Amino acid sequence: MTGWRVSAFAALTCLFASSSWAGDTCSLAALSWMAGDWDNASDPARAQERWVLAPDFVLMGSSWEFPQGKAGYAEAMTIRQDGAAVSMFLRHFSGDFAHAWEEKDMPMVFALSKCADTSASFDGRGANAGEHMTYARNGDALLISADFLHKNGPVHVEWHMVRKGD
């Protein structure tokens, strides 16, 4: 092979190797680091989140939060294959389950957009376009950060979670 062909072959090999690595990192199986029981770091009795690896590498999640002096809410989530993408689907309910926040057949949908060994970012689709959520784990700590668009403008929220002891 001539010099330019060797260089082109080496560049393509690196490109495909890095693409394969990124694809593996962004697979459902690679998101298993999210699994576990997580408590609010500052007030464990007020917020918790739980992720479980279900069959076929589907992640099922649930969470609830009852901020001091507020009614609270519950959330049901799943991260699963969505055509060629991996997406998070979620729905919110009032703390007493009397009211769903989203429309009956319209969960919030966030497509996996970026990931590394212990972090994953999701971008809102459809009615949630322009919104973002990121999960980042560091040992027994999990940071969940989200940027939502509400009627009054953008809202940034963070939940600092710690892994619940067995």
For each residue, the residues with C-beta under 8 A, 3 or more apart:
1: 5 6 9
2: 5 6
3: 6 7
4: 7 8
5: 1 2 8 9
6: 1 2 3 9 10
7: 3 4 10 11
8: 4 5 11 12
9: 1 5 6 12 13
10: 6 7 13 14
11: 7 8 14 15
12: 8 9 15 16
13: 9 10 16 17
14: 10 11 17 18
15: 11 12 18 19
16: 12 13 19 20
17: 13 14 20 21
18: 14 15 21 22
19: 15 16 22 23
20: 16 17 23 24
21: 17 18 24 25
22: 18 19 25 26 115
23: 19 20 26 27
24: 20 21 27 30
25: 21 22 30 115 116 117
26: 22 23 30 86 112 115 120
27: 23 24 30 31 57 86
28: 31 57 58 59 79 80 81 86
29: 32 57
30: 24 25 26 27 33 115
31: 27 28 34 59 79 86 112 115 120
32: 29 35 53 57 59
33: 30 117 118 137
34: 31 51 59 61 79 120 135 137 142
35: 32 51 52 53 59
36: 50 51 142 163 164
37: 48 49 50 163 164
38: 48 49 50 51 142 161 162 163 164
39: 44 47 48 161 162 163 164
40: 43 44 46 47 48 65 159 160 161
41: 44 141 160 161 162
42: 160
43: 40 46 47
44: 39 40 41 47 48 162 164
45:
46: 40 43 65 66 67 68
47: 39 40 43 44 63 64 65 66 67 159 161
48: 37 38 39 40 44 63 64 164
49: 37 38 61 62 63 142 144 159 161
50: 36 37 38 61 62 63
51: 34 35 36 38 59 60 61
52: 35 59 60 61
53: 32 35 57 58 59
54: 58 59 60
55: 58
56:
57: 27 28 29 32 53
58: 28 53 54 55 78 79 80 81
59: 28 31 32 34 35 51 52 53 54 77 78 79 80
60: 51 52 54 77 78
61: 34 49 50 51 52 75 76 77 78 79 90
62: 49 50 74 75 76 77
63: 47 48 49 50 74 75 77
64: 47 48 72 73 74 75 95
65: 40 46 47 72 73 159
66: 46 47 70 71 72 95
67: 46 47 70 72
68: 46
69:
70: 66 67
71: 66 94 95 96
72: 64 65 66 67 94 95
73: 64 65 92 93 94 95 101
74: 62 63 64 92 93 94 95 97
75: 61 62 63 64 90 91 92 93
76: 61 62 90 91 93
77: 59 60 61 62 63 88 89 90 91
78: 58 59 60 61 88 89 90
79: 28 31 34 58 59 61 86 87 88 89 112
80: 28 58 59 86 87 89
81: 28 58 85 86
82: 85 86 87 89 109 111
83:
84:
85: 81 82 111 112
86: 26 27 28 31 79 80 81 82 111 112
87: 79 80 82 109 110 111 112 122 125
88: 77 78 79 109 110 111 112 122 133
89: 77 78 79 80 82 107 108 109
90: 61 75 76 77 78 107 108 110
91: 75 76 77 100 101 102 107 108
92: 73 74 75 100 101 102 108
93: 73 74 75 76 97 99 100 101
94: 71 72 73 74 97 98 99 101
95: 64 66 71 72 73 74
96: 71
97: 74 93 94
98: 94
99: 93 94
100: 91 92 93 103 104
101: 73 91 92 93 94
102: 91 92 106 107 108
103: 100 106
104: 100
105:
106: 102 103 126 127
107: 89 90 91 102
108: 89 90 91 92 102 124 127 128
109: 82 87 88 89 124 125 126 128
110: 87 88 90 122 123 124 125 128 131 132 133
111: 82 85 86 87 88 122 123 125
112: 26 31 79 85 86 87 88 115 120 121 122
113: 121 122 123
114: 119 120 121
115: 22 25 26 30 31 112 119 120 121
116: 25 119 120
117: 25 33
118: 33 136 137 138
119: 114 115 116 134 135 136 137
120: 26 31 34 112 114 115 116 134 135
121: 112 113 114 115 132 133 134
122: 87 88 110 111 112 113 132 133 134
123: 110 111 113 129 131 132
124: 108 109 110 127 128 129 130 131 132 133
125: 87 109 110 111 128 129
126: 106 109 129
127: 106 108 124
128: 108 109 110 124 125 131 149
129: 123 124 125 126
130: 124 149
131: 110 123 124 128 146 147 148 149
132: 110 121 122 123 124 146 147
133: 88 110 121 122 124 144 145 146 147
134: 119 120 121 122 143 144 145 146
135: 34 119 120 142 143 144
136: 118 119 142 143 145
137: 33 34 118 119 141 142 143
138: 118 141 143
139:
140: 162 163
141: 41 137 138 160 161 162 163
142: 34 36 38 49 135 136 137 160 161 162 163
143: 134 135 136 137 138 158 159 160 161
144: 49 133 134 135 158 159 161
145: 133 134 136 156 157 158 159
146: 131 132 133 134 156 157 158
147: 131 132 133 154 155 156
148: 131 154 155 157
149: 128 130 131 153 154 155
150: 153 154 155
151:
152: 155
153: 149 150
154: 147 148 149 150
155: 147 148 149 150 152
156: 145 146 147
157: 145 146 148
158: 143 144 145 146
159: 40 47 49 65 143 144 145
160: 40 41 42 141 142 143
161: 38 39 40 41 47 49 141 142 143 144
162: 38 39 41 44 140 141 142
163: 36 37 38 39 140 141 142
164: 36 37 38 39 44 48
165:
166:
